[in-house]
Amino acid sequence: MSVTISTDVFCDQCGNWIEGVTGAKPRHKEARRVAKEAGWSYHPSHGYQDLCPPCAADKMRAKEVPQ
């Protein structure tokens, strides 16, 4: 018997997700690297939230519009 762990990244805004990495240990850094290569965002300007590309774009547009 073997066990594998899937470490995926979920958007903190909408719940969308991207498949990260699978292996014997959880690997959040590698999963975030995979997500970043696909256009995802994890940055201080977004409150250290994992954001899918559409949500990251919405967040940036909201900062550009004076409120």
C-alpha positions as semicolon CSV with decimal commas, in nm:
position;residue;x (nm);y (nm);z (nm)
1;M;0,000;0,000;0,000
2;S;0,119;0,352;-0,070
3;V;-0,009;0,694;0,023
4;T;0,024;1,008;-0,183
5;I;-0,063;1,361;-0,084
6;S;-0,201;1,611;-0,332
7;T;-0,116;1,973;-0,251
8;D;-0,346;2,195;-0,455
9;V;-0,402;2,571;-0,445
10;F;-0,750;2,715;-0,392
11;C;-0,851;3,074;-0,465
12;D;-0,932;3,253;-0,138
13;Q;-1,180;3,474;-0,323
14;C;-1,394;3,242;-0,537
15;G;-1,292;2,885;-0,446
16;N;-1,153;2,803;-0,790
17;W;-0,856;2,565;-0,767
18;I;-0,554;2,448;-0,958
19;E;-0,387;2,109;-0,930
20;G;-0,052;2,153;-0,760
21;V;0,183;1,865;-0,688
22;T;0,146;1,509;-0,565
23;G;0,398;1,318;-0,356
24;A;0,481;1,160;-0,024
25;K;0,483;1,493;0,163
26;P;0,274;1,813;0,145
27;R;0,468;2,066;-0,063
28;H;0,300;2,406;-0,052
29;K;0,596;2,598;-0,199
30;E;0,602;2,379;-0,509
31;A;0,223;2,396;-0,544
32;R;0,234;2,777;-0,530
33;R;0,515;2,778;-0,788
34;V;0,296;2,571;-1,024
35;A;0,005;2,810;-0,962
36;K;0,222;3,119;-1,019
37;E;0,338;2,975;-1,353
38;A;-0,031;2,950;-1,445
39;G;-0,094;3,317;-1,358
40;W;-0,206;3,283;-0,997
41;S;-0,111;3,542;-0,736
42;Y;0,012;3,518;-0,377
43;H;0,145;3,859;-0,279
44;P;0,142;4,106;0,012
45;S;-0,061;4,354;-0,194
46;H;-0,337;4,094;-0,206
47;G;-0,323;4,030;0,168
48;Y;-0,124;3,709;0,119
49;Q;-0,427;3,545;-0,037
50;D;-0,403;3,286;-0,312
51;L;-0,593;3,439;-0,604
52;C;-0,678;3,288;-0,941
53;P;-0,604;3,510;-1,243
54;P;-0,960;3,655;-1,274
55;C;-0,981;3,739;-0,902
56;A;-0,630;3,889;-0,901
57;A;-0,730;4,110;-1,196
58;D;-1,050;4,216;-1,013
59;K;-0,845;4,302;-0,703
60;M;-0,605;4,515;-0,910
61;R;-0,895;4,695;-1,084
62;A;-1,056;4,768;-0,747
63;K;-0,734;4,932;-0,626
64;E;-0,720;5,152;-0,938
65;V;-1,075;5,286;-0,889
66;P;-1,096;5,561;-0,624
67;Q;-1,357;5,482;-0,361
